[in-house]
Every structure is written in C-alpha cells, then in structure tokens.
Amino acid sequence: MKVQAAGRKAAAAAAGAGVGAGTTTRRVLKAQAAAVAGLALALLVWEIPGMVREIRIWRMTGGFRAGHRYP
C-alpha cells in the first residue's frame, strides 16, 4: 500500500497536479473573479448619472401611463 501511494504521489508531482497547483489555481480564479466584479461595479457607478437622467426623462413623459402617445 505504501508503495502504491508513493507511486501515485510521484506521478501527481510529475504531472504538476499536486496540492500546491490546485491552491494556486483557486487563488488565480478568485483574483480573476474579484477583478471582474470590480470592473462591473466600476461600470455601474460610471453609468449611474446616465441612468438617473433617463429615468427622469421617462417619468416626465408619463412613464407607464403614457401608453401610445410617444413612439
């Protein structure tokens, strides 16, 4: 049993799929997810003034009550 386990560990180390590789992969994926979330948040904050302006125009034109008055 010990020989088989040692053989598996050696094969995994040779393939680069050790415990450290999985940990590094997880850290990279978390960093990428954080970067994407940060960019999405920055884009949302950047677009808030435009969204407020559009909502204000929509409300001035009647909102849902306007119906077919404005094409």
C-alpha positions, 0 to 999 in steps of 0.5 A: 500500500505504501508503495502504491501511494508513493507511486501515485504521489510521484506521478501527481508531482510529475504531472504538476497536479499536486496540492500546491497547483490546485491552491494556486489555481483557486487563488488565480480564479478568485483574483480573476473573479474579484477583478471582474466584479470590480470592473462591473461595479466600476461600470455601474457607478460610471453609468449611474448619472446616465441612468438617473437622467433617463429615468427622469426623462421617462417619468416626465413623459408619463412613464407607464401611463403614457401608453401610445402617445410617444413612439 
